[in-house]
Amino acid sequence: MLTILARILKVLNSEASPWQIGWAVALGLCAGLLPFGLLTLLILLIACLFTVNLSTFLLVWGFSKALLWLLAAPLEQLGWTIGQQDWLLSLLSHSETLQLLHLHHSLVLAAFVLSLLLLFPVAWLTTRLVLKYRHVLMPHLSKWKIVQLVKASKLAQLYQNMN
């Protein structure tokens, strides 16, 4: 648990752009909400093609996979409700590309819709939170004596040299 916290703080304190961290969180959430399949691989490809923070992406992907287990039943019901539209049902059943993406399954359809709805707000909100942390909280934390002692220790210097 401490290593996860240390990695989160390392990413927040790194030189990575806040947008890289924000999009990593948003894409990781999208990948985690979807059941593993071609859509998840496409999101992973997008995360690799654009310069997002991959460690943050993988961490959020893992945490949001647990969220999928909690939301599976409501998402299944939502997907069933969305899929009952005649035009959508016809589109999903006659398009081979959409069948390949498994959008004709109610859980995948609902998770995809939820992911699309959350993508931009989560990226924007995470970016704002990272900026707020870096400009407000980080200067105050670096003044604490305990933080200065940990940074000055040989173990911390060894850890930084290894990375």
Helices and strands as residue ranges (DSSP letters): H 2-13, H 18-33, H 38-49, H 54-83, H 86-94, H 96-100, H 106-132, I 133-137, H 138-142, H 145-152, H 154-162
